[in-house]
Amino acid sequence: MPPSPCRYAGRPPRTEEPRHGPADHPSRPSPDGPAAADPGDAAEFSDPAEPEDTADPEDTAEPGDAAELADALMRAMKRMRRQTATRLEPYGITPGQGRALRVLAHAADCETPGRAMRLSELADRLHIAPRSATTVVDALEASGLVERVPDPADRRAVGLHLTPAGQGAMQRIGRVRQEVAEEYFAGINAEDREAMLRALRNAEASYAARAECSGRGRRRSGGAA
């Protein structure tokens, strides 16, 4: 079954996770490119927006251990992140800027149709502080990829729109992510890819549900105190 076109394109919504990490540095060029990759394919395993990790985790876990699986996932993600960032560098797109573009594009289609996403909403989706999101948006605006627009519902708020150049950059990012993921998973057949994707989605859904229940329990305990 093909995935929904409105399946979240960036990180899943926050549960009890804290904000973290500084914003990426600005860059200048504004690319346009060919059509983006379809959602739900091998590129789903590759998120170019994660911070770069320099050291591979050590293989200290027993075979079949969950920690060994986590180590293997981390190694795979680091390889794909490095390749994605390297291939996007000539176009002046940093990983953090790429993820911001993806979140804004997804919001326009699915999360906030009919209105522009606000800066505070973008910061929440990116799991960064609003001041860090401002730095990312400033760089994207200077590159002509994003524009700030008045929010008709709140004069104090500002909305964010992708420009035509920003939409072209999204297409470029989609193509690069697809290429990198296809190269990495070239030795795995379609059935194994589907099984891997299904297992990871199930694990994420289970973890998110447990985290939400735990968060509600802590909120109730705090209120009772």
Secondary structure by P-SEA (a helix, b strand, c coil): ccccccccccccccccbbbbbbbcccccbbbbbccccccccccccccccccccccccccccccccaaaaaaaaaaaaaaaaaaaaaaaccccccaaaaaaaaaaaaaaccccccccccaaaaaaaacccaaaaaaaaaaaaaaccbbbbbccccccbbbbbbcaaaaaaaaaaaaaaaaaaaaaaccccaaaaaaaaaaaaaaaaaaaaaaaaaaaaaaaaaaac
